Amino acid sequence: MQDIAVTQAVAQKLYDNKANHIVALDVRELTVICDYMVIASGRNANQVKALADDADECMAKLGIPLRRTEGANEGRWIILDYGHIIVHIFHQEERQFYNLERLWEDGKNRLVLPFDQTVLD
C-alpha cells in the first residue's frame, strides 16, 4: 500500500472513531522529517488517547510499525511517528493554540480524504 493510501486509511479510522477536524497533508516539499501528516482532534484527554490507540491499531494492521510516540501519558497532544507518516492527535485547546496547519499547509498540499467532514458537531 502506498503512503498516500495509508495516510487516507488512518484518517478514515480516526473519522470512524469520532475524531474532529481531520486534516491530511503532503509535506514532502516542505520538510525532511516525513512525507505526510495527519492532524486530528479529540474532545478530551481520554478520547485523544483512544484515538491514538485506534490509529496505531490501524497502522499495525497495515504492517507499519510505530517508531516513536510522545505525549501519550498526558493525552493533550500525542504524536505517532511511523517514519514517512506522522499522526498528530490533539485535545481541542492545544490544536487551536499550536495550529499546525498554519505551519505545514501551503494552500495546495491538503489531501482529499475519503469521507465528508462538512457535518461537524
C-alpha positions in Angstrom: 0.0 0.0 0.0 1.4 3.4 -0.9 2.0 6.1 1.7 -0.9 8.3 0.4 -3.4 5.4 0.7 -2.0 4.6 4.2 -2.4 8.2 5.2 -6.0 8.2 4.0 -6.7 4.9 5.8 -5.5 6.2 9.1 -7.5 9.4 8.6 -10.6 7.2 7.9 -10.0 5.2 11.1 -9.9 8.4 13.1 -13.0 9.7 11.4 -14.8 6.4 12.1 -13.9 6.8 15.8 -15.3 10.3 16.0 -12.1 12.5 15.7 -12.8 16.1 14.8 -11.3 18.4 12.2 -9.1 15.8 10.4 -6.6 17.1 8.0 -4.0 15.2 6.0 -1.1 17.0 4.4 1.5 16.1 1.8 4.6 17.8 3.3 7.3 16.2 1.0 8.2 19.6 -0.4 8.3 21.3 2.9 10.3 19.1 5.3 12.6 16.1 5.5 11.0 14.8 8.7 8.2 13.0 7.0 6.2 12.8 3.8 2.6 13.0 5.1 1.0 14.3 8.3 -2.4 13.6 9.7 -3.8 16.1 12.2 -6.9 15.4 14.2 -8.6 16.5 17.4 -10.4 14.8 20.3 -12.8 16.3 22.8 -11.0 15.3 26.0 -7.8 13.5 27.1 -9.4 10.1 27.2 -10.7 10.4 23.6 -7.3 11.7 22.5 -5.6 8.6 24.0 -8.3 6.3 22.5 -7.8 7.9 19.0 -4.1 7.4 19.3 -4.7 3.7 20.1 -7.1 3.4 17.2 -4.6 5.0 14.8 -1.8 2.7 16.0 -4.0 -0.4 15.6 -4.8 0.7 12.0 -1.2 1.2 11.2 -0.2 -2.1 12.8 -2.8 -3.9 10.7 -1.3 -2.3 7.6 2.1 -3.6 8.7 3.6 -0.2 9.5 5.5 -0.2 12.9 5.4 2.7 15.3 8.9 4.2 15.5 8.2 6.6 18.4 5.4 8.2 20.3 5.2 11.3 22.5 2.6 12.7 24.8 0.6 9.5 25.4 0.6 9.9 29.2 -1.0 13.4 29.2 -3.4 12.9 26.3 -3.2 16.6 25.3 -1.0 16.2 22.1 0.0 12.7 21.0 2.5 12.3 18.2 2.8 8.9 16.5 5.8 8.6 14.2 5.7 6.0 11.5 8.6 7.3 9.5 7.1 8.6 6.3 3.8 9.4 8.1 3.4 11.3 11.4 0.0 11.4 13.1 -0.8 14.3 15.5 -3.8 13.9 17.8 -4.7 17.0 19.8 -7.0 18.0 22.6 -9.1 20.8 21.0 -7.5 23.5 23.1 -3.9 22.5 22.1 -5.0 22.2 18.5 -6.2 25.8 18.4 -3.1 27.0 20.2 -0.4 25.3 18.1 -2.3 25.4 14.8 0.0 23.1 12.9 -1.9 23.6 9.7 -0.6 27.2 9.7 3.0 25.8 9.7 2.6 22.9 7.2 -0.2 23.8 4.8 0.8 25.7 1.7 -2.6 26.0 0.1 -2.2 23.1 -2.3 -0.9 20.2 -0.2 -4.1 19.1 1.6 -5.0 15.5 0.7 -8.6 14.6 -0.3 -10.0 12.3 2.4 -12.5 9.5 1.8 -15.2 11.0 4.0 -17.3 14.1 4.3 -16.5 16.4 7.2 -19.0 19.1 6.4 -21.3 18.0 9.2 -19.4 18.7 12.4 -20.8 18.5 15.9 
